[in-house]
Amino acid sequence: MFRSPLRPLLPLLAILISAQAVAASARDAGAPVPETLGSFTLVATGDVMMHEAVKQSAETHGFDSLFAQVKPLLRGADVAFANLETPVAPQANRGTKPFIFNAPVELLPALREAGFSLLSFANNHAYDQGVAGVLETLANLKSAGLSEVGAGATAAEALTPLILERHGVRVGFLGGTTRFNQNLNSADPKRPYVVEAASDALAVAIAALAKTVDAVVVSVHWGNEYEGEPAQEQVDLARRLVEAGALVVLGSHPHVLQRIELLPTPDGRVALVAYSLGNFVSNQSRDYSDGPAPPPAGDPRDGALLELTLRKRRYLGGRVVTDVGRAAVLPLWTDNNALERKRLPKLSVDIQVVDLDKELRADEAELKLMATPPHALSEEQQTKAMKLQQRVELLTLRRLRINDRLGGEYVGVP
C-alpha cells in the first residue's frame, strides 16, 4: 500500500555528520577509535531491459543517450553494477519477440562509457538466444571491457568469483538466478552454465570466497514480477546467503523496487540485502500518467542507484573487519515520450534514465524564475509552465513512492 507522504525522512547528511561528531568526541576524550585501512565504493542498480522501443531510441539518438544524464553518478565509484537482462548475441540471433530478448553489441560500450564495469548475466533471459547466445554474449562483454558474474562457458567458470581490490580492500563478486525462462544448463561440465542461486553450489562458493576476501557481494535474480514486497523464498534465500558469508546481496527480477533489509552475519557484522533494485532502463509502464493512473502503475519506471561504502578498519586488539559503512539511495526515473508520440506520431522514440532529484531541482528552479516577479504569461509561456508544474508533480509523486518502497533512511532528502 502507498503510505502517507508525511512519513518522515532521515537525512543521510545528518547521519554522516553525527558519525563524524561521535568519532571526534571519542578522540577528544582520548578514547581509541577504529583505524581506517581502506574503503571500497560500489554503486548498483537494476535491470537493463532492451525492449524494442529502447533499442529504437538508442538507434535514433545514440546508445549513450540512454544513460547520459546518470553518467556522473556512476563514474565516481570503484565499481558500478547492473543486471544485463538480455543476451548481446547478433550472430546467434534466433529472433526477438515479447519475452525473448537480444541486443546489439553497441549497448555494451555504451554501458562501459556510462561508467558500468560489472554486470550480472544470471537471469531468466540468459538463454533467450540459446547456448550459443550465452557464449557470444560472454565474448562480447569481454571485448567491451566489462566484467560479468553468474554465467560462464563452463559451470566452473560461472562459479568462479570476480575479485577486485581497491584502496586496500578485496571484494569478491558472485551471481545467480532462481528464474529461468528455459533452463539449458547441462550436467556436462564443459557446456555453458548459468548459476542456479538456490543450489548448494552458490552457497559453497560464497563460503569459500569469504575466507579469501574482505567482503562478498552476491547478485541474485529472484522473486515475483511487479510485487512490491519480497516473496518468502527471497527472504529465506537471503538469510542462507548471508549465513554462507555474503555481506551484500543485490536483487533483481521483480521490475519494481523492494525494500532494503539489514541482517546480522555469523561473524558479528551487519549484511545489507536490497531485495530488488527495480528497472534501470525499460519500456515498461510507457503510458503512465500520474493523473488518471494510480501510483503503482508507474513502478516499473522507478529506479534506484544504491551507493555503498565498504570500509576496512582495525579495532582495538588488532582485529580487522570490513563492513558496510555507508548506504544511500539516489532515485532514478525513466523518461519515455510514448504518450506524447500518440499525439504527435512523427516524434521519434525518446527514452532515457534521469537523475530524479536533479530533474526536480531544475524544473522547480525554472518555475520559480517564471513566477518572479509576478507578470502576465504569454500563451506559449502558460503552456510551458503547465507542463513544468505537471512534471514537478509527477517527479514528486515518484520520489515519494521510491521513498515509501526503500525507506527514508536510505533515500534521504533531495
C-alpha positions in Angstrom: 0.0 0.0 0.0 1.2 3.6 -0.8 1.7 5.1 2.7 1.3 8.7 3.5 3.8 11.2 2.0 4.1 12.6 5.5 6.3 9.7 6.5 9.4 11.4 7.9 12.8 11.2 6.2 16.1 10.8 8.0 18.6 12.9 6.1 21.7 11.0 5.2 23.8 14.1 5.7 22.7 14.3 9.3 23.8 10.7 9.8 27.2 11.3 8.4 27.7 14.5 10.4 26.6 12.7 13.6 29.1 9.8 12.9 31.9 12.3 12.4 30.9 14.1 15.6 30.9 10.9 17.6 34.4 10.0 16.3 35.7 13.5 17.0 34.3 13.3 20.5 35.9 10.0 21.2 39.3 11.3 20.0 38.9 14.4 22.2 38.2 12.2 25.2 41.3 10.1 24.5 39.3 7.0 23.6 40.8 4.8 20.9 38.8 4.8 17.6 39.0 2.2 14.8 41.8 2.8 12.4 40.6 3.0 8.8 42.7 0.8 6.5 40.8 1.4 3.2 37.4 1.8 1.6 35.7 0.4 -1.5 32.8 2.2 -3.1 30.1 0.4 -5.0 27.1 1.7 -6.9 24.4 -0.7 -8.0 21.2 -0.5 -10.0 18.7 -2.9 -11.5 17.6 -4.4 -14.8 18.9 -3.2 -18.2 15.9 -4.1 -20.3 16.4 -3.7 -24.1 12.8 -3.7 -25.3 12.3 -2.8 -28.9 11.4 0.8 -28.1 14.5 1.2 -26.0 16.6 -0.1 -29.0 14.7 2.3 -31.3 15.5 5.2 -29.1 19.2 4.2 -28.9 19.4 3.7 -32.6 17.9 7.2 -33.2 19.7 9.2 -30.5 22.7 7.0 -29.8 23.1 4.3 -27.2 25.0 6.8 -25.0 21.8 8.9 -24.8 20.0 6.3 -22.7 22.4 6.8 -19.8 24.0 10.2 -20.4 22.3 12.0 -17.5 23.2 9.5 -14.9 26.8 9.1 -16.0 28.2 11.4 -13.3 26.5 9.2 -10.7 28.2 6.1 -12.0 31.7 7.1 -12.9 32.9 8.2 -9.4 32.6 4.7 -7.8 35.2 2.0 -7.7 32.6 -0.4 -9.2 29.3 0.3 -10.9 27.0 -2.7 -11.3 23.7 -3.6 -13.1 21.8 -6.6 -14.3 22.1 -7.3 -18.0 18.7 -8.7 -18.8 19.4 -9.6 -22.4 21.8 -11.6 -24.5 24.0 -9.5 -26.7 24.4 -12.0 -29.5 23.7 -10.8 -33.0 25.4 -13.8 -34.6 23.4 -16.4 -32.6 20.2 -14.4 -33.1 17.1 -16.6 -33.3 14.8 -13.6 -33.4 13.2 -11.4 -30.8 9.6 -11.1 -29.6 7.8 -10.4 -26.4 9.8 -12.1 -23.6 12.6 -13.2 -25.9 15.4 -10.6 -25.9 18.6 -9.8 -27.8 20.5 -6.6 -28.0 23.1 -5.1 -30.5 26.7 -5.0 -29.4 26.6 -1.2 -29.4 24.9 -1.5 -26.0 28.0 -2.8 -24.2 30.5 0.0 -25.0 27.7 2.5 -24.1 27.3 0.8 -20.7 31.1 0.9 -20.2 31.2 4.6 -21.3 28.4 5.4 -18.8 30.6 4.0 -16.0 29.5 0.5 -15.5 32.3 -2.1 -15.0 30.4 -5.1 -13.8 27.2 -6.8 -14.9 25.3 -9.9 -13.9 24.2 -12.2 -16.7 22.5 -14.7 -14.4 18.8 -14.1 -15.1 15.8 -15.7 -16.8 16.7 -14.2 -20.2 20.3 -15.5 -20.3 19.3 -18.4 -22.6 17.0 -16.4 -24.9 19.3 -16.9 -27.8 20.3 -20.4 -26.8 23.6 -21.8 -25.6 25.4 -20.1 -28.5 23.9 -16.8 -27.4 25.4 -17.2 -23.9 28.9 -17.8 -25.3 28.6 -14.9 -27.7 27.4 -12.6 -25.0 30.3 -13.5 -22.8 32.8 -12.9 -25.6 31.2 -9.5 -26.4 31.3 -8.5 -22.7 35.0 -9.3 -22.6 35.7 -7.3 -25.8 33.8 -4.3 -24.4 36.0 -4.4 -21.2 33.1 -5.4 -19.0 33.3 -8.0 -16.2 30.4 -10.4 -15.6 29.2 -12.7 -12.9 26.7 -15.5 -12.8 27.3 -17.2 -16.1 30.3 -18.9 -17.8 31.5 -21.1 -20.6 31.5 -23.9 -18.1 30.0 -24.4 -14.7 33.3 -24.0 -13.0 33.8 -20.6 -14.8 30.3 -19.5 -13.9 31.0 -20.2 -10.2 34.5 -18.5 -10.3 34.2 -15.2 -8.4 35.4 -11.9 -9.7 37.8 -10.5 -7.1 38.6 -6.8 -7.2 40.9 -4.8 -4.9 40.6 -1.1 -4.5 42.3 1.1 -1.9 43.5 -2.0 0.1 40.0 -3.7 0.2 39.5 -7.0 -1.5 35.9 -7.6 -2.6 34.6 -10.8 -4.2 31.6 -10.9 -6.5 29.3 -13.8 -7.4 25.9 -14.1 -9.1 23.0 -16.5 -9.6 19.3 -16.7 -10.6 16.3 -18.7 -9.3 14.4 -17.9 -12.5 14.8 -19.4 -16.0 12.5 -19.0 -19.0 14.3 -22.0 -20.3 17.0 -23.8 -18.3 19.6 -25.1 -20.7 22.1 -25.9 -18.0 23.6 -29.3 -18.5 25.3 -31.9 -16.4 28.2 -31.7 -18.9 30.8 -29.6 -17.0 32.2 -28.3 -20.4 28.9 -26.7 -21.5 27.9 -23.1 -20.8 26.2 -22.6 -17.4 24.1 -20.1 -15.6 24.4 -20.3 -11.8 21.3 -21.5 -10.0 21.1 -19.3 -6.9 19.2 -21.7 -4.7 21.6 -24.5 -5.3 24.2 -25.6 -2.8 26.9 -24.7 -5.3 26.4 -21.0 -4.8 26.4 -21.1 -1.0 29.6 -23.3 -1.1 31.2 -20.8 -3.5 30.3 -17.9 -1.2 31.7 -19.7 1.9 35.0 -20.4 0.2 35.2 -16.9 -1.2 34.5 -15.3 2.2 37.7 -16.9 3.5 39.9 -15.1 0.9 38.4 -11.6 0.6 37.4 -8.8 2.9 33.7 -8.7 1.7 31.5 -10.8 -0.6 28.8 -9.2 -2.8 26.2 -11.5 -4.4 23.8 -10.7 -7.2 20.5 -12.7 -7.2 17.7 -12.8 -9.8 14.7 -13.9 -7.8 11.2 -13.1 -6.6 7.8 -12.3 -8.4 7.4 -9.7 -11.0 5.7 -6.4 -10.1 5.3 -7.4 -6.4 6.4 -4.6 -4.0 7.2 -7.0 -1.2 9.8 -9.8 -1.4 8.5 -13.3 -1.6 9.2 -15.7 1.3 11.7 -17.5 -1.0 13.7 -14.3 -1.3 13.7 -13.7 2.4 14.8 -17.3 3.1 17.5 -17.4 0.4 18.8 -14.0 1.6 19.4 -15.4 5.0 21.0 -18.5 3.6 23.4 -16.5 1.5 24.3 -14.2 4.5 24.8 -17.2 6.7 27.2 -18.5 4.0 29.3 -15.3 4.1 27.6 -12.7 1.9 27.9 -9.1 3.2 25.9 -7.5 0.4 23.0 -9.1 -1.6 21.8 -7.2 -4.7 18.4 -8.4 -6.0 16.7 -8.1 -9.4 13.8 -9.5 -11.5 10.6 -8.0 -10.0 10.9 -4.9 -12.2 9.8 -2.8 -9.2 11.6 -1.7 -6.1 11.5 -3.8 -3.0 12.8 -3.0 0.5 16.3 -2.9 1.8 16.9 -5.0 4.9 19.8 -5.4 7.3 20.7 -8.9 8.6 23.2 -10.0 11.3 26.0 -12.1 10.0 27.5 -15.1 11.8 30.7 -13.2 12.4 29.1 -10.2 14.1 28.8 -7.8 11.1 25.6 -6.4 9.5 24.8 -7.5 6.0 22.7 -5.4 3.6 20.1 -7.0 1.3 18.4 -5.0 -1.5 15.6 -7.4 -2.5 15.0 -5.6 -5.8 16.6 -2.5 -7.3 13.9 -2.4 -10.0 14.4 -1.5 -13.6 17.3 0.7 -14.7 16.0 1.2 -18.2 13.0 -0.3 -19.9 9.9 0.4 -22.0 7.5 -0.8 -19.2 4.7 1.5 -18.0 5.3 3.6 -21.1 1.8 5.2 -20.9 2.0 6.0 -17.2 0.4 9.4 -16.2 0.2 10.5 -12.6 -3.3 11.9 -13.1 -5.6 9.0 -14.1 -3.2 6.2 -13.1 -2.6 5.1 -9.5 1.0 5.3 -8.3 1.7 1.5 -8.6 1.1 1.8 -12.4 4.3 3.7 -12.7 6.5 1.5 -10.5 8.4 -0.2 -13.4 9.8 3.2 -14.3 11.1 3.9 -10.8 14.7 3.2 -10.4 17.3 3.4 -7.7 21.1 3.7 -7.6 22.3 2.2 -4.4 25.6 3.7 -3.1 27.6 1.6 -0.7 30.9 2.2 1.0 32.7 -0.9 2.3 35.1 0.2 5.0 38.0 -1.9 6.3 39.0 -1.0 9.8 41.4 -2.2 12.6 39.9 -2.4 16.0 41.5 -2.4 19.5 43.5 -5.6 19.9 44.2 -5.9 16.2 41.0 -7.4 14.7 40.4 -6.2 11.1 36.8 -6.1 9.9 35.3 -4.9 6.7 31.6 -3.8 6.9 29.0 -1.6 5.2 29.9 1.9 6.4 27.5 3.9 4.3 24.4 3.1 2.3 22.3 5.7 0.4 19.8 5.6 -2.5 19.7 8.0 -5.4 16.2 7.9 -7.0 16.0 7.4 -10.8 13.2 7.7 -13.3 12.9 6.5 -16.9 11.7 9.3 -19.1 9.6 8.0 -22.0 7.7 10.1 -24.6 5.3 7.3 -25.6 2.2 9.4 -24.6 3.4 12.4 -26.5 4.0 10.3 -29.5 0.3 9.3 -29.5 -0.4 13.0 -30.1 2.5 13.6 -32.4 3.2 10.3 -34.2 6.1 11.8 -36.2 8.1 12.2 -33.0 10.9 9.7 -32.6 11.1 7.4 -29.6 13.0 9.0 -26.8 13.8 7.0 -23.7 16.4 7.9 -21.1 17.2 7.3 -17.5 17.3 10.5 -15.4 18.6 11.6 -12.0 15.2 12.3 -10.4 16.4 14.8 -7.8 18.4 16.7 -10.4 15.5 16.9 -12.7 13.2 18.0 -9.9 15.5 20.8 -8.8 16.0 22.1 -12.3 12.2 22.1 -13.0 11.4 23.9 -9.7 14.1 26.5 -10.4 12.7 27.2 -13.8 9.2 27.6 -12.5 10.5 30.0 -9.8 12.1 32.1 -12.4 8.9 32.2 -14.5 6.9 33.3 -11.4 9.3 36.0 -10.2 8.4 38.8 -10.4 4.6 38.2 -11.0 3.8 39.1 -14.5 1.4 38.1 -17.3 2.5 35.0 -19.3 2.0 34.5 -23.0 0.1 31.5 -24.3 3.4 29.8 -25.0 4.7 30.5 -21.5 1.5 29.3 -19.9 1.8 26.0 -21.8 5.4 25.7 -20.7 4.5 26.5 -17.1 1.7 23.9 -17.1 4.0 21.2 -18.4 6.7 22.1 -15.8 4.2 22.1 -13.0 2.8 18.7 -14.1 6.3 17.3 -14.3 7.1 18.6 -10.8 4.0 16.8 -9.5 5.0 13.6 -11.4 8.6 13.6 -10.1 7.5 14.5 -6.5 5.0 11.6 -6.5 7.6 9.2 -7.9 10.1 10.3 -5.3 7.6 9.7 -2.5 6.8 6.3 -4.0 10.5 5.3 -4.1 11.0 6.6 -0.5 8.0 4.5 0.6 9.4 1.4 -1.0 13.0 1.7 0.1 12.7 3.8 3.3 13.6 7.4 4.1 16.7 6.4 6.0 18.2 5.3 2.7 16.6 7.8 0.2 17.2 10.8 2.4 16.2 14.3 1.3 16.6 15.8 -2.2 
